[in-house]
Amino acid sequence: MDDSDSYWTAVRATRLRIADLLEELAPAEWEQESLCRGWRVRDVAGHLALVPTITTWDMVAVAPRARFSPDRINTVLARRHGSRAPAELVTAIRNSAGSRRTAKALDTRNALFDAIVHGQDIALPLTRRLPVPAEHSREGLRRVWEMGWPFHAKRHLAGFTLRATDTDWSAGDGPEIAGPALALLLLLTGRTACLDALRGDGADRLKSSSANH
């Protein structure tokens, strides 16, 4: 997936799978908490509907209210757009699934992992499956491992070897954390929901640490 056409084909497919899932949800499921802290399922959907059409001005306009914090700006916009009717959100995600743009202040290299991770933020708390091809998750792993802010995965997981068992990706040095690329991607982006899918001495340490908090 080295060329941009392949990348954006993967982004489009991921967005459309999320729209398919959202279309199946009962009204109560839209109000449930997602894996993304402080966001309901509908807020995550609002974020996904907004990303391909957002402008830098949209972000600047809410910055004072969000105290100029990028995380709070993201949350304000997600909640605002998540307040739309479910059918409207599904349609918006479908209509912009093939879009290759976003705000100039953002980075289109994040589009794939953003969609993958937020799709799981919706699916996992609802105990629904949203399959992701391992090679798509691998692209997400490569990007998140190298990007630094906001996840700082390389720093937070320093001292561990991470290895995908379903595709060709590994990084780091130390006790091993091994498992499906999707589970590792969720770990790198701060989610612990897939810890049970990970194996190795490093994974055992993480599980022990998580149980003690």
C-alpha positions as CSV (number, residue, x, y, z in Angstrom):
1,M,0.0,0.0,0.0
2,D,2.8,2.4,-1.0
3,D,0.9,4.4,-3.6
4,S,-1.8,7.0,-2.7
5,D,-4.5,5.3,-4.7
6,S,-4.2,2.1,-2.6
7,Y,-4.1,4.2,0.6
8,W,-7.3,6.1,-0.3
9,T,-9.0,3.0,-1.4
10,A,-8.4,1.5,2.1
11,V,-9.7,4.8,3.7
12,R,-12.9,4.7,1.6
13,A,-13.5,1.0,2.4
14,T,-13.0,1.6,6.1
15,R,-15.4,4.6,6.2
16,L,-18.1,2.7,4.2
17,R,-17.8,-0.3,6.6
18,I,-18.3,2.1,9.5
19,A,-21.4,3.6,7.8
20,D,-22.8,0.0,7.3
21,L,-22.3,-0.7,11.0
22,L,-23.9,2.6,12.1
23,E,-26.9,1.9,9.9
24,E,-27.6,-1.2,12.0
25,L,-27.5,0.5,15.4
26,A,-30.6,0.8,17.6
27,P,-31.3,4.3,18.9
28,A,-30.0,3.4,22.4
29,E,-26.7,2.3,21.0
30,W,-26.0,5.7,19.5
31,E,-26.0,7.2,23.0
32,Q,-23.6,4.6,24.6
33,E,-20.1,5.6,25.6
34,S,-17.4,4.7,23.0
35,L,-13.9,3.7,23.7
36,C,-12.9,7.3,23.0
37,R,-13.0,8.9,26.5
38,G,-15.8,11.3,26.9
39,W,-17.3,10.6,23.5
40,R,-20.6,8.8,22.8
41,V,-21.0,6.6,19.7
42,R,-22.8,9.5,18.0
43,D,-19.9,11.8,18.8
44,V,-17.4,9.4,17.2
45,A,-19.8,9.3,14.2
46,G,-19.9,13.1,14.2
47,H,-16.1,13.2,14.1
48,L,-15.9,10.7,11.2
49,A,-18.5,12.6,9.2
50,L,-16.6,15.9,9.8
51,V,-13.0,15.0,9.1
52,P,-13.2,14.9,5.2
53,T,-15.0,18.3,5.0
54,I,-13.5,20.2,8.0
55,T,-11.6,23.4,7.4
56,T,-8.9,25.1,9.5
57,W,-11.4,27.9,10.0
58,D,-13.9,25.5,11.6
59,M,-11.2,24.6,14.1
60,V,-10.1,28.2,14.7
61,A,-13.7,29.3,15.3
62,V,-14.2,27.0,18.3
63,A,-10.6,27.4,19.7
64,P,-11.5,30.0,22.3
65,R,-14.4,27.9,23.6
66,A,-12.0,24.9,23.8
67,R,-9.3,27.0,25.5
68,F,-7.1,26.5,22.5
69,S,-6.5,22.9,23.3
70,P,-6.3,20.6,20.2
71,D,-8.0,17.8,22.1
72,R,-10.8,20.0,23.3
73,I,-11.3,21.5,19.8
74,N,-11.7,18.0,18.6
75,T,-14.2,17.1,21.3
76,V,-16.3,20.3,20.8
77,L,-16.6,19.7,17.1
78,A,-17.3,15.9,17.5
79,R,-20.1,16.6,20.0
80,R,-21.5,19.4,17.8
81,H,-21.7,17.3,14.7
82,G,-22.6,14.2,16.7
83,S,-25.9,15.9,17.7
84,R,-27.2,15.4,14.1
85,A,-29.7,12.7,13.3
86,P,-28.2,9.3,13.0
87,A,-29.4,8.9,9.4
88,E,-27.9,12.2,8.5
89,L,-24.5,11.2,10.0
90,V,-24.6,7.9,8.1
91,T,-25.3,9.7,4.9
92,A,-22.5,12.2,5.5
93,I,-20.0,9.5,6.1
94,R,-21.0,7.6,3.0
95,N,-21.0,10.8,0.8
96,S,-17.5,11.7,1.8
97,A,-16.0,8.2,2.1
98,G,-13.8,8.8,-1.0
99,S,-12.7,12.3,0.0
100,R,-8.9,12.8,0.1
101,R,-9.0,16.1,1.9
102,T,-9.2,17.5,5.4
103,A,-8.3,20.8,7.1
104,K,-4.8,22.2,6.2
105,A,-4.0,22.1,9.9
106,L,-4.5,18.3,9.9
107,D,-2.6,15.5,8.1
108,T,-4.2,13.2,5.5
109,R,-1.6,10.6,6.5
110,N,-3.7,10.1,9.6
111,A,-6.9,9.4,7.7
112,L,-6.6,5.6,7.6
113,F,-5.7,4.9,11.2
114,D,-8.1,7.5,12.4
115,A,-11.0,5.7,10.7
116,I,-9.8,2.3,11.8
117,V,-9.4,3.2,15.4
118,H,-12.6,5.2,15.7
119,G,-14.5,2.4,14.0
120,Q,-13.3,0.1,16.8
121,D,-14.2,2.8,19.4
122,I,-17.8,2.3,18.2
123,A,-17.9,-1.4,17.6
124,L,-16.1,-2.9,20.6
125,P,-18.3,-1.3,23.4
126,L,-21.4,-2.5,21.5
127,T,-19.9,-6.0,21.2
128,R,-20.1,-5.8,17.4
129,R,-17.5,-6.9,14.9
130,L,-15.9,-4.5,12.5
131,P,-13.2,-6.5,10.7
132,V,-10.1,-4.7,9.4
133,P,-7.6,-6.2,6.9
134,A,-4.3,-6.7,8.6
135,E,-2.4,-4.8,6.0
136,H,-4.6,-1.7,6.7
137,S,-3.8,-2.0,10.4
138,R,-0.1,-2.3,9.5
139,E,-0.2,1.0,7.7
140,G,-1.8,2.5,10.8
141,L,0.9,1.0,13.0
142,R,3.7,2.4,10.9
143,R,2.2,5.9,11.0
144,V,1.4,6.0,14.7
145,W,4.7,4.6,15.7
146,E,6.6,7.3,13.9
147,M,4.4,10.3,14.5
148,G,4.9,11.3,18.1
149,W,2.1,13.6,19.3
150,P,-0.6,13.0,20.3
151,F,0.0,9.3,21.2
152,H,3.8,9.3,21.7
153,A,3.6,5.5,21.3
154,K,7.3,5.1,20.9
155,R,7.9,6.8,24.2
156,H,5.0,5.1,26.1
157,L,6.0,1.7,25.0
158,A,9.7,2.1,25.2
159,G,11.4,-1.1,26.5
160,F,9.1,-3.5,24.7
161,T,9.2,-5.3,21.4
162,L,5.9,-5.1,19.5
163,R,5.2,-7.7,16.9
164,A,2.2,-8.3,14.7
165,T,1.3,-11.9,14.2
166,D,-0.9,-11.5,11.2
167,T,1.3,-9.2,9.0
168,D,4.9,-8.1,8.7
169,W,5.4,-5.4,11.3
170,S,7.6,-5.2,14.4
171,A,9.2,-2.4,16.4
172,G,11.0,-1.7,19.6
173,D,13.3,-3.8,21.8
174,G,12.6,-5.7,25.0
175,P,9.9,-8.1,26.4
176,E,7.5,-9.0,23.6
177,I,4.0,-7.8,23.1
178,A,2.6,-9.9,20.2
179,G,-0.8,-10.1,18.6
180,P,-3.0,-9.0,15.7
181,A,-2.1,-5.7,14.1
182,L,-5.4,-4.3,15.0
183,A,-5.0,-5.0,18.7
184,L,-1.5,-3.4,18.6
185,L,-2.9,-0.4,16.8
186,L,-5.4,0.1,19.5
187,L,-2.7,-0.2,22.1
188,L,-0.5,2.4,20.4
189,T,-3.4,4.8,20.3
190,G,-4.0,4.5,24.0
191,R,-6.8,1.9,24.1
192,T,-6.6,-1.1,26.4
193,A,-9.8,-2.9,25.2
194,C,-7.8,-5.5,23.2
195,L,-5.2,-6.4,25.8
196,D,-6.6,-9.9,26.0
197,A,-5.6,-10.5,22.4
198,L,-2.0,-9.8,23.1
199,R,0.6,-12.3,24.2
200,G,4.2,-12.4,25.5
201,D,6.1,-11.3,28.6
202,G,5.6,-7.6,27.7
203,A,1.9,-8.1,27.3
204,D,1.7,-9.9,30.7
205,R,3.4,-6.8,32.3
206,L,0.9,-4.5,30.6
207,K,-2.1,-6.6,31.8
208,S,-0.7,-6.7,35.3
209,S,-0.2,-2.9,35.3
210,S,-3.7,-2.3,34.0
211,A,-5.2,-4.6,36.6
212,N,-3.5,-2.6,39.4
213,H,-5.0,0.8,38.2
